[in-house]
Amino acid sequence: MTEQEKIYLLALHRLPHIGDATAKKLIEILGSAENVFKEKTHHLEKINGLGLKRIKAIKNEIDTDAAERELRYIEDNNIDFLYFKDKAYPSKLKHCIDGPIVLFQKGNVDLNKRHIISIVGTRKITTHGIQFTKKLISDLKLFNPIIVSGFAYGTDITAQKQAIDHDLQTIGCLAHGLNQIYPKVHRKYVEPILKNGGFLTDFCSDDPFDRNNFLKRNRIIAGISEATIVIESAEKGGSLVTAEFANSYNREVFALPGRYSDKMSIGCNNLIKKQQAFMLTSPADIPYILDWNIDEKPKKSFQFELFTDLNDEEKTVVDQLKIISKTELDPLALSCNIPTSKLCFSWN
């Protein structure tokens, strides 16, 4: 991809009123982000569903200077620029209509590995939630999954710390650009995650920090994962939004049940009650429902060369059986030019 096209992609990514679904539609129709901005207005008006507000944004609000600055920041800080048509772009996220047209990644992680799960939940995780998260990741280590979360307080950082402790890759999906870390107290986990995982975001380095970003970020957590696991949640919470995204993407959702009187179990219990999540009572439920196999399990060896000490006539019979698979004795004897009596005697 040319540098010019990256600049136009970043400019399109930043446009107001142009969501990811619309941006991808425009690129598919017009061939590139550059063509989107250079297309004549009367041609844009013919695109179904685009509307005057979006056309005005395309024609009047392009900011290539900001896009160029962002590209310089990406290159200067060794950040991977992932375009939604690239091979390195998460394949699972490609199937999400609102998946971002570009992603920014820092670290070393394969976003297309099969076993990728997100673990989310309340920031006010209980002792019960912490203990189950620890057991969950300890038991799942056998399957070598990548653990995805939002790098927030509570459940998120509990899951990601356990991934680090068990030498599993982990991805922190951020609700801001890669130029900052929130919460700041989690800075001590940045290097361990970068060594065996990484960070992912669709926010630019100069995007304003906004609480609504966390809800937008949750679509990426759900989208890159095979399944979303909700450890604990109150009646309302961001992790339930992540579960909602996962359901809309036809991904599996698991929820840890709790007592009806436990405030941080209400959200999970409701997901289960509404049949929006599997009841998670044991770590073994995950590989069972998802039909996982153990990556490190040695494959059985088979001996394909049989009867290695055969004489010439015997080899003739074996070669013939390889061709015709199975047959009756008389036709086999005829095709091998061996008397039936001799064939009968030799193989008894």
N, C-alpha and C positions, 0 to 999 in steps of 0.2 A: 504494500500500500504506500502511495506517495505521501510525503509530508503535507502537501496541499490538501489531500483528501482527509487526512487526520484533523487538520484545522477546521475544515468544513463539518466534519463529524462532531467535533467538540462544540462548534457554534450551534449546530442543530440540536445537540444534546442539551444546551443551555437555553434554548428558546422558550419563552412563555407561551402557554396555550398549546404547545406541541408535546403530547405525551409520547411514551415509548412505542405504543401500538401504532400511533399515527406516523411517527418518524420512520418506523420499519416499513409501513405501507408505502410511504413516499419513496423510500430508497428502492423498494422492489419495483415500483412502477417506473421511476425515472432513472434508475440504474446506479446512482451514487448520491452522496450528500451534496457534492458540488453542483450536480445537475438540479437538485431541489431548489437551491438558491438562485440558479441562473435561468430556471424555467420561466417562460412568459406567463404573466398573470392570467390571460385568457385561457391558457392551457391548464393552469392550476384550478381554475374555476370549474373545469370539466371533471375533476376528480371527485367522485362521489363521497359525500360526508365531510369534505375538508372545511368548507364554510369560510365566510369573509374574515372572521376574527383570526383564524389560523393563517390565511393567505396574507393578511396585513402583517402578522408577526414575521412571516418568512421574508416578505419584501422590504420591511422597514426596520427590523430590529436586529439584523446580523451584527455581531461584534467579533470580528476576526482578531482584533488586538487582544481581547481577553482570551480567545481560543489559542492564540500564539503563545501568550504567557503561560497558559496551562500546559501546553505541549513542551515548552522549555523546562517547566517544573518537573514534568513526568520524566523527561530524558535525563535531567541533571540528578535525579534521585533514584535512578534504576527501577522505575515503576513499570510494570508490564501494562501495555495498552491492549485491551481485549475487545475486538470488534465482534458483533454478534454473528458474523458470517465466518469468523476465524475458527480453525480447528481447535485452538486452545481455549476458546470460549466454552463455558460449562454446557455440555450437551443437554443436560436436563433442563437448564434455564432457557435454551433455545425454543423449547416447546411451550413456554409460558408467554401468552400474548403481551403481557406488560413487562417482560424482561427487558432490561436496559439495552440500548443500542451499543453502549460502550461500558466497560468495567475497568477499574483500576486495581491492580493486584501487586502486592509486595510480599516477597517470601519465596518459598520453594515448595509447591504443592501441586499435585495433579488433580485438577478440578473435574476430570472426567473419569475418575476411579469409580468402580461400581458401588462399593460400600461407603456411602456418605450419608450420615444421619445428623439431623439437627436436634439439639437438646436445649429446651427453653423453659422458662418458668418465672415465677415471681422474684423480685429483688429481695423480698423478705423471706427467703427460704428457711424452713424449719429444720430442726435436727433430723427429723424423719426424712425430709427431702434430701438433705446432705448425705445421710447414710445410704439411701437408695441409689443416689447418683454415683456414689463411690462403688457400690457393688455392681451397678449396671455397667460401668466402664471397665471395671476389673474383669467381669465375666465376658464382656464383648471383645476384650483384647485378642482373644483367640482368632477372631475374624478380621482383625487389623482394619477397623473402619476409620474413616476421617470424621472427627467430631466438629460440627459447626455450631456456633452460637454467636451471640451479639456482643460479647466482651463487656457486658454490663455487670452491675452488682448482683449478688445472690446466686441464682441458679446458673447464669451464664458463666461466670468466672469459676464457679465450683466445677462445672463440667470441663472447662478448658484446663484448669489446673490438674484435674485428674488425668486428662489426656496427656499432658506433659509428663506427669509422674509415671505413666504407664508406657511412655515412649510411643504414643500414637500421634499422628498428625492432627492438627486442629486449625480451623479457620475462624478468624474473628471478622464478622461482618459489621462494618462501622456505619454510623449514621452521620458521618462528616468526612471531610477530605483526609487524605493520608498525611497531611502536614501537622496533624494534632492527634492527641490521645485523650479520650474521655471514657471513664473518669481518670483523672491524673494519677490517682493512687494505684492504678493498674499498670503504670509505666514499667514496673519491675518484671512484668510478664511479657513485655514486648519482645525482648531478645530471645527468650526460650521459644516463643511461638514462631518467630522468624526463622529460627534454626530448624524447626521441624513442622512447618506449616506456613501460615501467612495471614495477611489481612486483605480484605476485599471491600470495595465500595463503589458506588456509582456517583458519588459526590465529588465535585471539583475542590481544589485546595482553597479557593476563595468563596465557596458557598457559605452563606450565613448559617451559624449553628441554630437549629430550630427543633423544638420538641417533636413537631410533626415528622421530622426526618426519621425518627425511630420507627414509626409505623410504616413509612415507605420502605425503610431498610428491611423490614420483616419479610417482604415478598422475595428478597434474594435469599434469605435464610431458608425459607420454605422451598424456593425454586431450584436451588442447587442440590437439594437433598432427596434421597430416596424415601425418607420418612421423617416425620417430625414427632418428637417425644416431648410432651408437656409434663414436667415433674410436679409442679404445684402452681395454682393460680387462684386468686380471689374471683369473685363473680365477674369482674371486669378486669382486663389487663392486656398488655401487649402480646403476651404469649398466646392468648386466644385469637388475636388477629393473625398471628403466624399460623395457627392451626386452621383458621378460615382460609388463608391463602393456600395452604397445603391441600385442603379439601377441594378448592376450586381448580387446582392443578391435577386432580385425581391421584394424589400421593397418599400414602398411608399415614394415619395419625394415631399415636398411642397416648394414653393419659393414665397417670398414677392415681388410683382411687383413694379416698380417705373417708373419715367419719363425717357424718352430716353436720356435726357441730364444729368441725375444723374450718375456720374461715379460708385458709389457703388451699382447701380441697374443693371448694364449691365449684370453681371453674372446671376442674377436671371431671368432677362428678356429673356436671351438666353436659360436658362433651360426650361422656359415655352414655348418659341417659338419652340424649338426642341422637345416638348412633352416629356421632361425628368422630368417634375415636374408639380404638380397641382398648379394652381394659387391660392395663399393664400390671400384672401381679408378680411377675418374675422376669429377670433379664432374658431368660430362655424364650420368652414370648416373641422377642424381636427377630432372632434368626428363624424361628418357626414360621411366623407369619410372612416374613420377607423371603423365605426359602433360600437362606444363605448357606453356602458351603465354606468350609474352613480353607482359607487360602493356602496355608502351609501344609495341608494334609497330603502326604506322599501318594503319588498315583501308583496303582497296582501295575506290576510288570507282567506281561504276558509273553509266552513262548509261541512265536508265530511259525518257526521252522520246526516241523515235526518229522519224525522218521528220517533223521539225517543219515542213517547207515543203510539205506535201501539199495538193492541191486537194480540192474537196468529194467527188468520186467516190472518190479514193484514201483519204480519211479514212473513208469509208463501209466500204471493204474492210477497212481496219485495225481499225476498231471491231468489225466482224463477226468477224474472226479472234480478237480478244480474248475474244469470247463463246464461240466454238466451238473454239478452239485450233487445230485442223487439220482439213482436209476436202479433198475432190477439187474440181477446177476447176469442173465443171458445177454442182454444188449451190451452190458459193460464188457463181457468177455469178447464179444464180436468186435466191438470198436477198438479193443486193445490187441486183437489177433492172438488171444490166449485161450486155450481150451477151458470150458467151464469147469471141468473137473479139477484142472490144475489151479484155476483161480480160487475155487472153493477150498482146496486143500491148503493153498499158500496163506490164506487169510483167516484160517480157523485156529 
